[in-house]
Amino acid sequence: MIGRISDVIPAPEDPKSGRWQISINEFSTIQNPTNVWKGWRNPVKYTTLEEMGIDLATVVFHPVSEIQKDLGTPANANSQPGKVLDDGSPLPISIANAKLGLAAFYDVPPDAIEIVIRG
């Protein structure tokens, strides 16, 4: 995903921590992410589009509000319960989409949702 940054603010959960939250108002998906993302641990990479082989002239941006519309409301958030891939595994979901979906379901802002992965 490529996002157009709309704001950078101190992390809401602890503004004095020195951590920052990057907000975007537009996004675009990358057609072939294996040629771009090299599996870095941090979800933010500071580099140039040229270094990643991305031609900005070919990128189509969408408002973030489109993601929120696609997630639906609590009434239809589970409109496809139990949907799985052909091999029987659950559909993959990004943390960003999980936070948006949970925020819509519980009627809270997305920044009120915290997801921790331990492995």
C-alpha positions as CSV (number, residue, x, y, z in Angstrom):
1,M,0.0,0.0,0.0
2,I,1.1,3.5,-0.7
3,G,-0.5,6.3,1.4
4,R,-0.6,10.0,1.0
5,I,0.3,11.4,4.4
6,S,-2.3,13.9,5.8
7,D,-0.9,14.3,9.3
8,V,1.9,13.2,11.7
9,I,0.9,13.5,15.4
10,P,2.2,12.3,18.7
11,A,1.0,8.7,19.5
12,P,-2.5,9.2,21.1
13,E,-2.0,6.5,23.6
14,D,1.1,8.1,25.1
15,P,1.9,11.6,23.6
16,K,5.1,11.9,25.7
17,S,6.6,8.6,24.5
18,G,8.4,10.1,21.5
19,R,6.3,7.8,19.2
20,W,4.4,9.2,16.3
21,Q,1.2,8.3,14.4
22,I,1.2,8.8,10.7
23,S,-2.2,9.4,9.2
24,I,-3.2,9.1,5.6
25,N,-6.2,10.4,3.7
26,E,-5.6,8.6,0.4
27,F,-4.2,5.1,-0.5
28,S,-3.3,3.0,-3.4
29,T,-2.5,-0.7,-3.5
30,I,0.6,-2.0,-5.2
31,Q,0.0,-4.5,-8.0
32,N,3.0,-6.7,-7.4
33,P,4.1,-6.2,-3.8
34,T,6.7,-8.9,-3.9
35,N,8.8,-6.6,-6.2
36,V,8.5,-3.8,-3.7
37,W,8.2,-5.0,-0.1
38,K,11.2,-7.0,1.1
39,G,9.7,-8.2,4.4
40,W,11.1,-5.4,6.6
41,R,9.8,-5.7,10.2
42,N,8.6,-2.1,10.5
43,P,5.5,-1.3,8.4
44,V,7.0,2.1,7.4
45,K,9.9,2.4,5.0
46,Y,11.6,5.7,4.4
47,T,12.9,5.6,0.8
48,T,12.0,6.9,-2.6
49,L,9.5,5.6,-5.1
50,E,12.2,5.3,-7.7
51,E,14.2,3.1,-5.3
52,M,11.2,0.8,-5.0
53,G,10.5,0.8,-8.7
54,I,7.2,2.6,-8.5
55,D,6.1,5.1,-11.2
56,L,3.9,7.6,-9.5
57,A,2.2,8.5,-12.8
58,T,0.6,5.0,-12.9
59,V,-0.6,5.1,-9.2
60,V,-4.3,5.6,-8.7
61,F,-5.2,6.9,-5.3
62,H,-8.5,6.4,-3.5
63,P,-9.9,8.2,-0.4
64,V,-9.5,6.3,2.8
65,S,-13.2,6.7,3.3
66,E,-13.7,4.1,0.5
67,I,-12.1,1.5,2.8
68,Q,-14.5,2.5,5.6
69,K,-17.5,2.2,3.2
70,D,-16.4,-1.3,2.0
71,L,-16.1,-2.6,5.6
72,G,-19.9,-2.1,6.1
73,T,-21.8,-1.4,9.3
74,P,-22.1,-3.5,12.4
75,A,-25.3,-5.0,11.0
76,N,-23.6,-6.4,7.9
77,A,-20.0,-6.7,9.2
78,N,-20.3,-10.5,9.3
79,S,-22.1,-10.8,6.0
80,Q,-19.7,-13.6,5.0
81,P,-19.1,-15.5,8.2
82,G,-16.8,-18.5,7.9
83,K,-15.6,-17.6,4.4
84,V,-12.3,-19.4,3.8
85,L,-9.7,-19.8,1.1
86,D,-9.7,-22.9,-1.2
87,D,-7.3,-24.7,1.2
88,G,-9.7,-24.1,4.2
89,S,-7.6,-21.4,5.9
90,P,-9.2,-18.1,6.9
91,L,-9.1,-15.1,4.6
92,P,-6.0,-13.0,5.4
93,I,-6.7,-9.5,6.8
94,S,-4.4,-6.6,7.4
95,I,-4.1,-4.9,10.8
96,A,-5.3,-1.6,9.3
97,N,-8.5,-3.3,8.0
98,A,-9.0,-5.3,11.2
99,K,-8.8,-2.0,13.2
100,L,-11.3,-0.3,10.8
101,G,-13.7,-3.2,10.9
102,L,-13.5,-3.5,14.7
103,A,-14.0,0.2,15.1
104,A,-17.1,0.1,12.9
105,F,-18.5,-2.9,14.8
106,Y,-17.9,-1.3,18.2
107,D,-18.7,2.2,17.1
108,V,-15.4,3.7,18.3
109,P,-12.7,5.5,16.4
110,P,-10.0,3.3,14.7
111,D,-7.3,4.8,16.9
112,A,-9.2,3.4,20.0
113,I,-8.4,-0.2,18.7
114,E,-5.1,-1.7,19.7
115,I,-3.9,-5.0,18.2
116,V,-0.9,-6.9,19.6
117,I,0.6,-9.9,17.8
118,R,2.9,-12.1,19.8
119,G,4.7,-14.9,18.2
